[in-house]
Every structure is written in C-alpha cells, then in structure tokens.
Amino acid sequence: MSNSSETLKTLTVAGLLCIVCSVIVAGIVVTLRPQQAKNAELDMKKNILQSAGLLSDGQDIDEAFKSIHSVVVNIETGEVVNDMNPENYDMVEANANPEMNVEIPSDKDYGGLSTRPKYANVYLEKDESGDTKTVILKLWSKGLWSTMYGFIALDTEATVKGFGYYAHGETPGLGGEVDNPKWKQQWVGKSIYDNTNEVAIKVAKGEAQGEYQVDGLSGATITSNGVTNSMKYWFSDHGYKKLLNRVAEGGL
Ligand SMILES: Cc1cc2nc3c(=O)[nH]c(=O)nc-3n(C[C@H](O)[C@H](O)[C@H](O)COP(=O)(O)O)c2cc1C
C-alpha cells in the first residue's frame, strides 16, 4: 500500500473518531441539561430556606419549600405583579436587560451598582391564616473582588431572621468570612431601620458598637463596606422600603 493511502486511512479513522466523540459529548450535555437546571433550582431553594433558618439537617428541600410563597414585586410601588410568573423571572438576569432595569440615581447608589431590576423575586413564609411571617429578599453589592449575592430574611417589622451570601469571590479567611456562621449569626435579631426609619444596620469598623452593628471583618474593610452598602441601598426608598412598609401593614 502506498504512503498516501496509509495517511488517508489514518486521517479518515481520526476524523470518524472525532465525530463519534463529539456526538457522545453533545448527547451527554443535552441529556444532563434538565438535571443541571433542576440542581440549580434546588440549590437556590436551599439558599432561600437557609437564609431564613427554615431548613433543618436532612430535610427534603422541595418539601420545606412548600412553606414558601414566591411572588414578583414591583420595587417602586411595593405591589405584587400578578401577571408575572415567579418561576420564569430572575431579577439578576433582568438587571442585565435595559428594558427590565432602572438606573439608580448617583446620590442613592451607595453600592455603586448603577442599575437595579424593576421587579424583585420575593419569597414569603405565611402562617396558617395566610399572614406573612417572613419575607426573604435578594440583594447584592460589590466587595473587593466580586459582586456578592445574598438573601436576607426579615420579619414583618424588618428585623433580621437570617442573612447569607450564596455567591461571591472574596478571599477565604478575609472577605470570605462573610460565610462564617458566627458572623452571620450576629445579624439575627438586628433591626434594619432605627426609630427615625433610616437604614441603621451596618458592619462596624472593628467591634460592633450598639444595637444596629455587626463586627467588621478583620483585614477586609472593603468587603465589609460592600456589605454595609448593600444594606444602605437595598433598604432605602429606592430599594425595598415600600415593599417592607406594605409587609408591615399586612398588605403582602
Ligand atoms: C491576597 C489578598 C487578598 C485580599 N482579600 C481581601 C478581601 O477579600 N476583602 C477585603 O476587604 N480585603 C482584602 N484584602 C485586603 C485589601 O487589599 C485591603 O488591604 C483591606 O480591605 C483593608 O482592610 P483593613 O483596613 O481591615 O486592613 C486582600 C489583600 C490581599 C493581599
């Protein structure tokens, strides 16, 4: 057999092998896609439940999530938007769409976010008579290296029931201490607003002083300031304040 037909054979076999392998890989990707979507959804439900302390060890996530009522709320009015399906709406994705976001006026943009979505995903825990007990809200702000995304759970008086980030890229041991359970526990029982109805909750520089502060993260002032800024912005009147007033009045 000539050298050129040997080469042709080798190339044909290599080409066929490539095609077979790519078909197998594509098949696996397509087959696993629904499972990945389900896992991502379960993970988000877990973060929501954990932020409110509503998930015990070993508890089935879907089962526990039955106590949560998901709605979409117009942030400007604080009203539920009934014609938007919460399952098909993601406020983080919406924030990237100029038709679905609003600019944050520079004098209110404490976190340097530039825009926020018009509508929020809101999760409500209701009691047996249908009254809201807990409202769980998504918030984000910039740390040193990353945008930090979290959930905060509040009672109807805007007192924190739980707080935690589900995604960030801060340094483990420094800004990454936002995940430290002892630090997260400090938020519980603190009021967002002081008695003049201004956002008072914040991360201290150093040790917490007074009823509205939690300890600063040592060696991580930039991350700590990012957390404070997220509270200052998201609970301002350009953020969730109207929504929380509505919750307090029993209208959500
Ligand atoms: C490798 C490295 C990682 C760092 N990671 C963080 C971080 O995640 N968050 C943060 O606020 N500061 C981080 N810093 C420190 C900041 O650069 C800055 O010095 C610090 O925020 C100042 O805080 P301090 O006044 O509490 O020291 C890091 C520094 C280095 C060298």
The ligand as a Tripos MOL2 file, in Angstrom:
@<TRIPOS>MOLECULE
LIG
   31    33     1     0     0
SMALL
NO_CHARGES

@<TRIPOS>ATOM
      1 C1         -4.2360   38.4800   48.5590 C.3       1 LIG1
      2 C2         -5.1130   39.4910   49.2350 C.ar      1 LIG1
      3 C3         -6.4630   39.2330   49.3260 C.ar      1 LIG1
      4 C4         -7.3140   40.1590   49.9310 C.ar      1 LIG1
      5 N1         -8.6340   39.9060   50.0090 N.ar      1 LIG1
      6 C5         -9.4640   40.8190   50.5500 C.ar      1 LIG1
      7 C6        -10.8680   40.6030   50.6010 C.ar      1 LIG1
      8 O1        -11.4060   39.5700   50.2110 O.2       1 LIG1
      9 N2        -11.6260   41.6070   51.1150 N.ar      1 LIG1
     10 C7        -11.1020   42.7860   51.5860 C.ar      1 LIG1
     11 O2        -11.8550   43.6390   52.0080 O.2       1 LIG1
     12 N3         -9.7880   42.9790   51.5840 N.ar      1 LIG1
     13 C8         -8.9460   42.0440   51.0890 C.ar      1 LIG1
     14 N4         -7.6190   42.2640   51.0540 N.ar      1 LIG1
     15 C9         -7.0730   43.4430   51.7290 C.3       1 LIG1
     16 C10        -7.3450   44.7200   50.9600 C.3       1 LIG1
     17 O3         -6.4400   44.8430   49.9330 O.3       1 LIG1
     18 C11        -7.2570   45.8960   51.9170 C.3       1 LIG1
     19 O4         -5.9600   45.9910   52.3860 O.3       1 LIG1
     20 C12        -8.1870   45.7140   53.0910 C.3       1 LIG1
     21 O5         -9.5030   45.6010   52.6450 O.3       1 LIG1
     22 C13        -8.0970   46.8550   54.0720 C.3       1 LIG1
     23 O6         -8.7800   46.4050   55.2150 O.3       1 LIG1
     24 P1         -8.2710   46.6300   56.6990 P.3       1 LIG1
     25 O7         -8.2680   48.1160   56.8540 O.co2     1 LIG1
     26 O8         -9.2940   45.9490   57.5590 O.co2     1 LIG1
     27 O9         -6.9080   46.0070   56.7790 O.co2     1 LIG1
     28 C14        -6.7610   41.3550   50.4610 C.ar      1 LIG1
     29 C15        -5.4050   41.6040   50.3500 C.ar      1 LIG1
     30 C16        -4.5810   40.6910   49.7520 C.ar      1 LIG1
     31 C17        -3.1130   40.9860   49.6570 C.3       1 LIG1
@<TRIPOS>BOND
     1     1     2 1
     2     2     3 ar
     3     2    30 ar
     4     3     4 ar
     5     4     5 ar
     6     4    28 ar
     7     5     6 ar
     8     6     7 ar
     9     6    13 1
    10     7     8 2
    11     7     9 ar
    12     9    10 ar
    13    10    11 2
    14    10    12 ar
    15    12    13 ar
    16    13    14 ar
    17    14    15 1
    18    14    28 ar
    19    15    16 1
    20    16    17 1
    21    16    18 1
    22    18    19 1
    23    18    20 1
    24    20    21 1
    25    20    22 1
    26    22    23 1
    27    23    24 1
    28    24    25 2
    29    24    26 1
    30    24    27 1
    31    28    29 ar
    32    29    30 ar
    33    30    31 1
@<TRIPOS>SUBSTRUCTURE
     1 LIG1         1 GROUP 0 **** ****
